[in-house]
Amino acid sequence: MGTTLVTYTATDSCGNTATTSFNVVITDTEDPVLVGVPSGISQGSDLDSCGAIVTWTLPTSSDNCSGDTLVGSHAPGDYFALGQTTVTYTATDSVGNDTTSSFLVIISDDQKPAIDGLPSDISVLAGADSCGTVVNWTAPTSSDNCSVTSFAPSSPSGSVFAVGSHTVSYTASDAAGNDSIASFDITVADAENPVISDMPEDITITAEVDSCSAIVTWQAATADDNCDMQSLLSDYNSGDRFPVGSTLVTYTALDIHGNDTTATFTITVTDDQSPALIGMPSDITQTMDQDSCGAVVTWTPPTVNENCSQTLTASHNPGDYFGAGPTTVTYISSDPSGGADTASFTITTTDVICIF
């Protein structure tokens, strides 16, 4: 390669000569050849970094001549930011012929954002007269190897949560579309018992005539709760029949979360009807038994008209022996409520020959 002088000389027989020459110029128009240029590199970012160190095998160059140089825009081991970077290699020979080749280094962000300081699960009681409560907590934070573009909860601190279980989720997103989700649970319990209102006062009533009981009516109680009622039940109902004596009536209120309240009142049925003796014998006069200074006397005992139970006592009984003269026979009927009826008749035994 270069310029070469070519000379021609002509000589005749007399020794005369003539000379002429010309230059032959060889030029290099062949570009160098690049070998081993990477086709392209795709790589995830380094941990906690918004880029990556990338390495590759250096390409080589060759030329028809010698003395070519190889220059790259980047070198293996360089740090590449997130995204796409063009790496260019240029080979140049000694006469300025050059060849250029490029490849792309693509760094992607595959690291999800981090969520730090997530609260532990929270358990609280509902507020007074409320079926929920305000719940506060310290919000967590988020970080990313690049940058966090959004960070939001499903419900913020200070929200009202109803009785029951709730999951609060925090979602962090970065510019590359990586998402992280973390959650904790909030449990709101209902520990408030129902309230029973309009509870009847104690009731005292007289038993019905010729009955040992009475039908009793009252205005039913009501119940309310901070949440929802499930039931309000009584072991007796207005309009039921109650026996003489005292009966405890209990109302039980139950809410949907199992809290209950009981309240009671007493129904007292009094027996104001006294026993009445029926069929009381009339006075009896009877001759003494033979060879006796008295007589065995019989009669039909009286009966008792009583609405409840009763006790009948007598000073004497049919078939008793009665001495000479008059004897008063007394019957007493009484009931457990203190009512009583007393009646008497006289039995007189006579014998004109009896000496007293």
C-alpha positions as CSV (number, residue, x, y, z in Angstrom):
1,M,0.0,0.0,0.0
2,G,1.3,3.4,-0.9
3,T,3.0,5.0,-4.0
4,T,5.5,3.2,-6.2
5,L,7.5,4.8,-9.0
6,V,7.6,2.7,-12.2
7,T,10.5,3.8,-14.7
8,Y,11.0,2.7,-18.2
9,T,14.5,3.3,-20.0
10,A,15.1,2.8,-23.8
11,T,18.7,2.5,-25.2
12,D,19.7,2.4,-28.9
13,S,22.8,0.8,-30.5
14,C,24.7,4.0,-30.3
15,G,24.2,4.1,-26.6
16,N,21.6,6.8,-26.6
17,T,18.9,6.4,-23.9
18,A,15.5,7.7,-23.1
19,T,13.8,7.4,-19.7
20,T,10.2,7.8,-18.6
21,S,8.3,6.9,-15.4
22,F,4.9,6.9,-13.7
23,N,3.6,6.3,-10.2
24,V,1.5,3.4,-9.1
25,V,-0.5,4.4,-6.1
26,I,-2.2,1.6,-4.0
27,T,-4.9,2.8,-1.7
28,D,-6.7,0.9,1.2
29,T,-10.5,1.3,0.9
30,E,-11.3,-1.9,2.9
31,D,-13.0,-1.3,6.3
32,P,-11.9,-3.2,9.3
33,V,-14.1,-6.1,10.4
34,L,-15.6,-6.2,13.9
35,V,-16.0,-9.7,15.4
36,G,-17.9,-10.8,18.6
37,V,-20.0,-7.8,19.2
38,P,-22.8,-8.9,21.6
39,S,-26.3,-9.1,20.0
40,G,-27.8,-7.4,23.0
41,I,-28.0,-7.8,26.8
42,S,-31.1,-7.7,29.0
43,Q,-30.5,-7.8,32.7
44,G,-32.4,-7.1,36.0
45,S,-31.2,-4.3,38.3
46,D,-28.9,-5.2,41.1
47,L,-30.4,-5.7,44.5
48,D,-31.5,-2.4,46.1
49,S,-30.1,-0.5,43.1
50,C,-31.8,1.3,40.2
51,G,-29.3,0.0,37.7
52,A,-26.8,-2.8,37.3
53,I,-23.1,-3.5,36.6
54,V,-23.0,-5.3,33.2
55,T,-20.1,-7.4,31.8
56,W,-19.5,-8.9,28.4
57,T,-16.7,-10.3,26.3
58,L,-14.9,-7.6,24.4
59,P,-15.3,-7.8,20.6
60,T,-12.2,-7.9,18.3
61,S,-11.3,-6.2,15.0
62,S,-9.3,-7.3,12.0
63,D,-8.1,-5.5,8.9
64,N,-6.5,-6.2,5.5
65,C,-3.6,-4.1,6.7
66,S,-2.5,-3.6,10.3
67,G,-2.6,-0.9,12.9
68,D,-6.3,-0.7,13.4
69,T,-7.7,0.6,16.7
70,L,-10.9,-0.4,18.6
71,V,-12.8,2.1,20.7
72,G,-16.0,1.4,22.7
73,S,-18.5,3.9,24.2
74,H,-18.7,1.7,27.3
75,A,-16.6,-1.0,28.9
76,P,-17.5,-4.3,30.5
77,G,-18.1,-3.8,34.3
78,D,-19.6,-0.3,33.7
79,Y,-22.8,0.6,35.7
80,F,-25.9,1.0,33.6
81,A,-29.0,2.9,34.7
82,L,-32.4,1.5,34.5
83,G,-33.7,1.5,30.9
84,Q,-32.0,1.2,27.5
85,T,-28.4,2.2,26.7
86,T,-26.7,1.9,23.3
87,V,-23.1,0.5,23.5
88,T,-21.1,1.4,20.3
89,Y,-17.8,-0.1,19.2
90,T,-15.7,1.6,16.4
91,A,-12.7,0.0,14.6
92,T,-10.5,2.4,12.6
93,D,-7.5,1.4,10.5
94,S,-4.4,3.5,9.8
95,V,-5.8,5.2,6.8
96,G,-9.1,6.2,8.4
97,N,-11.3,3.4,7.3
98,D,-13.7,2.5,10.1
99,T,-16.5,0.2,11.0
100,T,-19.1,0.8,13.7
101,S,-21.4,-1.7,15.5
102,S,-23.8,-1.3,18.4
103,F,-25.8,-3.4,20.8
104,L,-28.4,-2.5,23.4
105,V,-28.1,-3.0,27.2
106,I,-31.5,-3.1,28.7
107,I,-31.8,-2.9,32.5
108,S,-35.2,-3.8,34.0
109,D,-36.5,-3.2,37.5
110,D,-37.7,-6.6,38.9
111,Q,-37.5,-5.6,42.5
112,K,-40.8,-5.1,44.3
113,P,-41.2,-2.2,46.8
114,A,-40.7,-3.0,50.5
115,I,-43.4,-2.3,53.1
116,D,-42.0,-1.6,56.6
117,G,-43.6,-1.2,60.0
118,L,-46.9,-3.0,59.2
119,P,-49.1,-3.1,62.3
120,S,-49.8,-6.4,64.1
121,D,-53.4,-7.6,64.1
122,I,-55.6,-5.3,66.2
123,S,-58.5,-6.4,68.5
124,V,-60.8,-3.8,70.0
125,L,-64.2,-3.5,71.6
126,A,-67.1,-1.6,69.9
127,G,-67.8,1.8,71.3
128,A,-70.5,2.4,73.9
129,D,-74.0,2.3,72.2
130,S,-72.3,1.7,68.9
131,C,-71.9,-1.4,66.7
132,G,-68.4,-0.3,65.6
133,T,-65.5,1.9,66.6
134,V,-62.8,4.2,65.3
135,V,-59.5,2.3,65.0
136,N,-56.1,4.1,64.8
137,W,-52.7,2.8,64.1
138,T,-49.3,4.0,63.0
139,A,-49.1,3.8,59.2
140,P,-46.3,1.7,57.7
141,T,-43.8,3.1,55.2
142,S,-42.6,2.0,51.8
143,S,-39.3,2.1,50.0
144,D,-38.0,0.9,46.6
145,N,-34.7,0.4,44.8
146,C,-35.9,3.1,42.4
147,S,-38.9,5.0,43.5
148,V,-42.4,4.4,44.9
149,T,-45.0,5.8,42.7
150,S,-48.0,5.0,44.9
151,F,-48.6,3.7,48.4
152,A,-52.2,3.5,49.7
153,P,-54.2,1.5,52.2
154,S,-57.6,-0.1,51.7
155,S,-58.8,1.8,54.8
156,P,-56.8,4.6,56.4
157,S,-56.1,4.9,60.1
158,G,-58.9,6.6,61.9
159,S,-61.6,4.8,59.9
160,V,-64.8,3.4,61.6
161,F,-64.9,-0.4,61.6
162,A,-68.1,-2.4,62.3
163,V,-68.2,-5.3,64.7
164,G,-66.6,-8.3,63.0
165,S,-63.3,-9.1,61.2
166,H,-61.7,-6.8,58.7
167,T,-58.5,-7.0,56.6
168,V,-56.6,-3.7,55.9
169,S,-54.2,-4.0,53.0
170,Y,-51.4,-1.6,52.0
171,T,-50.3,-1.6,48.3
172,A,-47.0,-0.1,47.1
173,S,-46.3,0.3,43.4
174,D,-43.2,1.5,41.6
175,A,-42.7,3.0,38.1
176,A,-41.9,-0.4,36.6
177,G,-45.3,-1.8,37.6
178,N,-44.0,-3.9,40.5
179,D,-46.5,-4.2,43.3
180,S,-46.2,-5.3,46.9
181,I,-49.2,-6.0,49.2
182,A,-49.2,-6.4,52.9
183,S,-52.1,-6.7,55.3
184,F,-53.2,-7.0,58.9
185,D,-56.5,-7.9,60.5
186,I,-58.8,-5.7,62.7
187,T,-61.3,-7.5,64.9
188,V,-64.0,-5.5,66.6
189,A,-65.9,-7.3,69.3
190,D,-69.3,-6.6,70.8
191,A,-69.3,-6.9,74.6
192,E,-72.3,-4.7,75.3
193,N,-75.4,-6.4,76.6
194,P,-78.8,-5.6,75.4
195,V,-81.0,-3.2,77.4
196,I,-84.5,-4.4,78.5
197,S,-87.0,-1.5,78.8
198,D,-90.6,-1.1,79.9
199,M,-90.2,-4.0,82.3
200,P,-93.5,-4.5,84.2
201,E,-93.6,-3.8,88.0
202,D,-94.5,-6.6,90.3
203,I,-98.2,-7.6,89.9
204,T,-100.5,-8.7,92.7
205,I,-103.9,-10.1,91.7
206,T,-106.8,-12.0,93.4
207,A,-107.6,-15.5,92.3
208,E,-110.8,-15.8,90.3
209,V,-113.9,-16.9,92.1
210,D,-114.0,-20.6,92.7
211,S,-110.6,-20.9,91.1
212,C,-107.1,-21.4,92.5
213,S,-105.6,-19.3,89.8
214,A,-106.0,-16.1,87.7
215,I,-105.3,-15.0,84.2
216,V,-102.8,-12.2,84.3
217,T,-102.0,-9.7,81.5
218,W,-99.3,-7.1,81.2
219,Q,-97.6,-4.9,78.6
220,A,-94.7,-6.8,77.2
221,A,-91.2,-5.5,77.8
222,T,-89.0,-4.3,74.9
223,A,-85.3,-4.6,74.3
224,D,-82.7,-2.7,72.3
225,D,-79.0,-3.3,71.6
226,N,-76.0,-1.3,70.2
227,C,-76.0,-3.8,67.3
228,D,-78.9,-6.0,66.3
229,M,-81.2,-8.0,68.5
230,Q,-81.7,-11.7,68.0
231,S,-84.5,-12.4,70.4
232,L,-86.5,-11.2,73.4
233,L,-88.1,-14.2,75.2
234,S,-90.1,-14.6,78.3
235,D,-90.8,-17.9,80.2
236,Y,-94.4,-16.7,80.6
237,N,-96.6,-14.7,78.3
238,S,-99.2,-12.0,79.0
239,G,-102.6,-13.8,79.2
240,D,-101.2,-17.0,80.8
241,R,-102.9,-18.5,83.9
242,F,-101.0,-18.3,87.1
243,P,-101.6,-20.3,90.3
244,V,-102.1,-18.9,93.8
245,G,-98.7,-17.9,95.1
246,S,-95.7,-16.1,93.7
247,T,-94.3,-16.8,90.2
248,L,-91.1,-15.2,88.9
249,V,-91.4,-14.0,85.3
250,T,-88.1,-13.7,83.5
251,Y,-87.4,-11.9,80.2
252,T,-84.1,-12.7,78.4
253,A,-82.8,-10.5,75.6
254,L,-80.1,-11.9,73.3
255,D,-78.2,-10.0,70.6
256,I,-76.7,-11.4,67.4
257,H,-73.2,-11.6,69.0
258,G,-74.4,-13.8,72.0
259,N,-74.6,-11.1,74.7
260,D,-77.6,-11.5,76.9
261,T,-79.5,-9.6,79.6
262,T,-82.2,-10.9,82.0
263,A,-84.8,-9.0,83.9
264,T,-87.6,-10.3,86.2
265,F,-90.8,-9.3,87.9
266,T,-93.1,-11.2,90.3
267,I,-96.7,-12.1,89.8
268,T,-98.5,-12.9,93.1
269,V,-102.0,-14.4,93.0
270,T,-103.7,-14.2,96.3
271,D,-106.5,-16.5,97.6
272,D,-109.1,-14.1,99.1
273,Q,-112.0,-16.6,99.0
274,S,-112.5,-18.2,102.4
275,P,-113.6,-21.9,102.7
276,A,-117.4,-22.4,103.3
277,L,-118.8,-25.3,105.3
278,I,-121.7,-27.0,103.5
279,G,-124.2,-29.5,105.0
280,M,-123.5,-28.7,108.6
281,P,-125.7,-31.1,110.7
282,S,-128.5,-29.6,112.8
283,D,-128.5,-30.2,116.6
284,I,-128.9,-33.8,117.5
285,T,-130.8,-35.1,120.6
286,Q,-130.4,-38.8,121.2
287,T,-131.5,-41.2,123.9
288,M,-128.7,-42.8,125.8
289,D,-127.7,-46.3,124.8
290,Q,-129.1,-49.1,126.9
291,D,-127.3,-49.6,130.2
292,S,-125.1,-46.6,129.4
293,C,-124.9,-43.1,130.6
294,G,-124.2,-41.8,127.1
295,A,-124.6,-42.8,123.5
296,V,-122.6,-43.4,120.4
297,V,-123.8,-40.8,117.9
298,T,-123.3,-40.7,114.1
299,W,-123.9,-38.0,111.5
300,T,-123.0,-37.1,108.0
301,P,-119.9,-34.7,108.2
302,P,-120.2,-31.4,106.4
303,T,-118.2,-30.7,103.2
304,V,-116.2,-27.6,102.2
305,N,-116.6,-25.3,99.2
306,E,-113.1,-24.0,98.6
307,N,-111.3,-22.7,95.4
308,C,-107.9,-24.0,96.6
309,S,-106.8,-26.6,99.0
310,Q,-108.3,-26.7,102.5
311,T,-108.0,-28.5,105.8
312,L,-111.1,-29.7,107.7
313,T,-110.8,-30.3,111.4
314,A,-113.5,-31.4,113.9
315,S,-113.7,-31.5,117.6
316,H,-115.6,-34.8,117.4
317,N,-116.1,-37.5,114.7
318,P,-119.1,-39.5,113.8
319,G,-119.3,-42.7,115.9
320,D,-117.8,-41.0,119.0
321,Y,-119.3,-41.7,122.4
322,F,-121.0,-38.7,123.9
323,G,-121.8,-38.5,127.7
324,A,-125.0,-37.4,129.2
325,G,-126.0,-33.9,128.5
326,P,-125.2,-31.4,125.7
327,T,-121.9,-31.5,123.8
328,T,-120.8,-28.9,121.2
329,V,-119.3,-30.3,118.0
330,T,-117.3,-27.8,116.1
331,Y,-116.0,-28.0,112.5
332,I,-113.2,-25.6,111.3
333,S,-112.2,-25.4,107.6
334,S,-109.1,-23.4,106.7
335,D,-107.0,-22.8,103.6
336,P,-103.3,-22.0,103.2
337,S,-104.0,-18.3,102.7
338,G,-105.5,-18.0,106.2
339,G,-109.1,-18.1,105.2
340,A,-111.4,-20.0,107.6
341,D,-115.0,-21.0,108.3
342,T,-116.2,-22.3,111.7
343,A,-119.6,-23.9,112.5
344,S,-121.0,-25.9,115.4
345,F,-123.9,-28.0,116.4
346,T,-125.0,-29.6,119.7
347,I,-125.4,-33.2,120.5
348,T,-127.6,-33.9,123.6
349,T,-128.0,-37.4,125.1
350,T,-130.9,-37.9,127.4
351,D,-132.2,-40.6,129.7
352,V,-134.7,-39.9,132.4
353,I,-133.5,-42.7,134.6
354,C,-129.9,-41.7,134.5
355,I,-128.7,-40.3,137.8
356,F,-126.1,-37.6,137.3
